[in-house]
Amino acid sequence: MDDENAIEVFGLYTLPESVFDEVHTVMSEDVSELTTLFKVLADPLRLHILKVLEVHELCVCVLITMTDYKYSALSYHLKMLKDANLVGSRRDKNFQMYFLTDFGRLLLRSIKKEFQS
């Protein structure tokens, strides 16, 4: 390691200045969107909703029947999933249909791939 371009940390550890600068830049980045995404994914009901929408797009009435949640509670969770761009919706006559977005599908595939036994 080139001592001229090294930064001493706590007098015991040296780090190349370029690495120190890069680490400092990364630590200064705004990670609020990623934090929000992880908060959305941290709820078991929302994960179940994502997984069932992977099977098929569904009307909210099916989700109500399957979960025994009230419409208002499901609406809250679906809004969080929509805000995170994981779920989309469309009107089909009298029904609001929910489906996975491309991002939602990609994320679920990635999670499954990493957590397969």
CORQUINOR-V239135 format. One line per field, one symbol per residue. phi: phi as a letter, one per 40 degrees, with the letter a starting at -180 (. if undefined). A space follows every 50 residues. Layout:
# CORQUINOR-V239135
phi->???
This chain:
# CORQUINOR-V239135
phi->.cccbbbcbfgbbbaddccdccccccccccbcccccdccccccdcccccd cccccacbcdccccccbgccdcccdcccccccccgcbbaacbfcbccbac cdcccccccccdccbcc
